[in-house]
């Protein structure tokens, strides 16, 4: 009788699974620390304002239940390269519907008389950004959208949290179906994602967009990763030159 052998790659798969479990723990630890910092040390976004007629304004769109300070490392990178960076503080913890949150951002753009701009988003923020491109860009002032770890195709993990704000992330949700039908704006999107995202098992590939896969792991951890910062910066330049 032939002896049973494990596939040659089995040890590698076990190692990969162990690495991913570690990433889960570090990812949530990072998110909890950022939430604590936002509560204990609120940050004034005005120092990031730097009107520059030669470059577009960058509008930051955080993910669900994230204050804008989650994107602070990206804000620092863009500010250091001369961009006028505008967090939309009115989004709060971004727990509303995609349509309602997009309306908040649109009102901010109009109130602040922002001209040419690029949206830079994390997670749910990318869905809000695509909604803005599709529904609130008649004047074509929004030149494009750079996303980091956005669930364009949804996430099956959304079934684990039966909250109204999470339902939009179900793979066949009406919100995602409507966004998916607006393929004409995908060419104005740069989608950045990593090797493993515990929140988005299917990844963030978006057909028709410029897709950039990094070797990063995690959903929140890449927000503080220099590789992601460089990719975001290159994405903004690509959309505006």
C-alpha positions, 0 to 999 in steps of 0.5 A: 500500500502506498504511504500517505504523503503531505503535499510538499507545500503543506509546511509553507501553508501552515507558516502562511496561516500562522503569519496571517493570524499574527497579522489579524492580531497586529491589525486590530491592535493598531486600530484600537490604538488609533481609536484611543489616540483620536479620543484622547488627543483630538487633532486640528486638521487646519495645519494640513491646509496648504492652498497651492494653485499648481497642485490639486487639493487632496481630500481624505476619506477614512473607512467605516468607524474611523476618525480622519486621524486614521489617515494621518500618516498618509496626510503627512506624506502628502503634506510634505510633498506640497499638497493641500490636504483636507480631511472632512471632519464632518464625516465623524466616524463615517457610520452613515450610508454611502449616499449620505456620506458622499453628500457630506463630502460634496457639501464640504467641497462646495462650501470650501470652494475647492477646485481641482481635487483628488480623493484619497481613501481607505476602505469604505472611503473608497466606495464613498469616493466612487459614489462621488465620481459617479454622482457628484462630479458634473463639473469634473473637478474631482480628477480621480480617486486613490484607494487603499484596501477598498472592498469594491466587490464587498466582503463575505465577512460583512455577514458576521456583523448584522449592522445597517452600516455594514450591510453595504459591504455584502457582496450582492448589496444594492449599494455595491451593485449600483457602484459596480454598474458605473464602470465609466469612472473606474479609469479614474481610480487607482486601487492599492491593496496588499498581499493579505487583508483580513477584512477583504478576503477577495482583495480590492482588484477593480477591473478598469482601474489602475491596480497596484498590489503591494507586499503589505499585510493587514487592513489597517497596518498599511496606513502606517506603511511607507510602501503604501504611502509611496504608492498613494503619492504615485497614484495622486501624481498619475491622476493629475499629470 
